[in-house]
């Protein structure tokens, strides 16, 4: 099993990116330097509970979210991915995406 430091660091990075914060921005908001946040995300050191709490507040997540090591993306992460992808897609790719969603939800009352 992977070291807990690495797992927690990966979760911090995932949660930070979900909120579209750079390392510089989050580090400034929580009062640590960017290098410290980088080391935390790479699993090179454990964050203090105080630091995790400050990160939690800035990212608007629950403390338990730092310890959710399931490899499956959450429903929220999937929605975020779909929204980001759709917002950057050109018209032909949007049509393909809409067709894929219709196919996946075949039988539901989905209307465009």
Secondary structure by P-SEA (a helix, b strand, c coil): cccaaaaaaaaaaaaaaaacccaaaaaaaacccaaaaaaaaaccccccaaaaaaaaaaacccccccccccccccaaaaaaaaaaaaaaccaaaaaaaaaaaaaaaccccccc
